[in-house]
């Protein structure tokens, strides 16, 4: 029986599945499912051909002092240099503007939704299917972490330092100061690769076996039955491997690509 992709939007990518945990700006245990309602405000759409595939970029207008650290051309360039088979079927990238409450309570760098229905606030459909969301960031706002950090938190703190964020310990807290450049480093070279890693994991363990005739619902259940730490570790390994490969081939890092210069 043919699989119905709309079955995937019940829990996938929500708090119940714990997805995006390692991409939280706060200590990564405060992701919330309602954060990922997929209606957006003022926006622009740009359809790009990347490695022979059409990819839709939906860019929500910035508000409340936020910026999108990456450009469409930045993301398109990185995707064009990844193995095409790793992101097969991934056709939507959303540059999303969080609300003021979301920025305060649960700011994140980005997230993969295995099935999303992206609409305007009035319900006009813009895209559906798997999508990566990259969040706008307020670089003027410091991030505060406590000092009681588990090994995963400490590893994430080191990643933030390596991305160029200013990390200081002051008493019983860590303060993390962002810049556009450091936020771009995190979102473009780590978050994007991390989320593609989750998608590659899903392709390998669910989509491809389904195409071979195995039961989709059982595969989906088994996929999310794996410990969250195991799924996050897979995505981290993928991101680290691709980062090293792209760096060694001199593809990254690269200067901010403006849309005018990219054309």
FENSULKA-V195408 format. One record per residue. RES is the residue in one small letter. PHI is phi in whole degrees, 0 to 359 (none if undefined). PSI is psi as a letter, one per 20 degrees, with the letter a starting at -180 (* if undefined). Layout:
# FENSULKA-V195408
res = (RES RES)
phi = (PHI PHI)
psi = (PSI PSI)
This chain:
# FENSULKA-V195408
res = (x x x x x x x x x x x x x x x x x x x x x x x x x x x x x x x x x x x x x x x x x x x x x x x x x x x x x x x x x x x x x x x x x x x x x x x x x x x x x x x x x x x x x x x x x x x x x x x x x x x x x x x x x x x x x x x x x x x x x x x x x x x x x x x x x x x x x x x x x x x x x x x x x x x x x x x x x x x x x x x x x x x x x x x x x x x x x x x x x x x x x x x x x x x x x x x x x x x x x x x x x x x x x x x x x x x x x x x x x x x x x x x x x x x x x x x x x x x x x x x x x x x x x x x x x x x x x x x x x x x x x x x)
phi = (none 294 279 253 296 289 295 280 267 287 236 297 82 257 304 303 270 71 283 83 306 275 247 283 286 277 306 285 215 236 296 232 296 292 302 253 295 257 261 232 272 305 207 231 242 225 263 242 264 234 53 80 241 276 236 264 254 247 248 279 298 285 217 42 77 268 226 268 298 255 258 303 295 303 294 299 294 297 300 294 255 265 304 300 293 286 235 304 88 271 237 223 237 246 270 256 258 287 282 300 296 296 297 279 267 210 290 221 279 176 196 261 249 290 214 229 244 269 226 285 296 267 95 290 289 245 192 213 113 297 208 257 255 246 273 294 232 265 284 276 259 286 262 242 243 284 251 272 250 278 303 294 296 296 296 293 298 294 296 298 299 293 283 104 288 274 246 228 261 234 64 257 210 255 248 236 260 258 228 301 295 293 296 297 302 295 287 277 264 233 299 302 295 298 289 298 299 298 295 298 300 296 302 291 260 234 297 295 298 297 295 273 104 280 285 299 296 292 297 299 299 294 300 275 283 296 303 304 298 292 292 293 297 300 294 297 298 300 298 296 295 291 300 297 296 292 293 293 267 63 276 226 285 217 292 308 266 281 294 294 292 283 274)
psi = (p q q o i i i i j g i p j r h h i j q j g j j q h r p m j k q q h i h k p k q q b p r q p p p q o o k j q p p p p o o p q q r l j r q o h q r g h g g h g g h i j q p h h h k p i o j p p p o q o r r g g h h g h m q r h r q p p h p q o p r r h j j p p h q q a q q p p p q q q n i i p q p p q a i n p r h g g h g h g h g g g h i j q o p q p o d k q p p o p q r g g h h g g g h g i g g g h g h h g g g g g g g h i g g g h g h j j r p g h g g g g h g i i q q h h g g h h g h g g g g g g h g g g h g h j k h q r q q p o q h g h i *)
